[in-house]
Amino acid sequence: RTKTVSGAFESVAFDLTNAIVNRGLKVESEGFVSKMLDRTKDATGKASPYIVGRYYTFCSAALSQATMEANPDNSAACPYVLFAYELKLSPGKTVIGYRRPLAANDEASAKALGAIEKLLKGIIDEVG
């Protein structure tokens, strides 16, 4: 799920991390996709499509607990991942989104992961 937001990348990224923190959650890590692609361009022979690209990981203890109680195989659903990037082909437009959580194939898992997706969508909807 993605959404395009007009505005400076750093401002949008700041709003994205604030939307996480404002829900009482803590950003666990921040990854720099564009920097990784820039570092490896000699090995791949390809330039990064990004001006800048990052991802943010975090979890909700309550939602993750419910997810793993529904089915221990759901442990891969945590951490949750949000991302933001600005493409070289579209400067001034920042795309934000989230990795959809994948559930074990049972009704309890689908319900628990639905609550996580609702959280992620709410964060994205708050920004921009």
Buried (B, 14 or more C-beta within 10 A) or exposed (E): EEBEBEBEBEEBBEBBBBBBEEEEBEBEEEBBBBBEBEEEEEEEEEEBEBBBBBBBBBBBEEBBEBBBEBBEBBEEBBBBBBBBBBBEEEEEBBBBBBBBBEBBEEEBBEEBBEBBBEBBBEBBEBBB
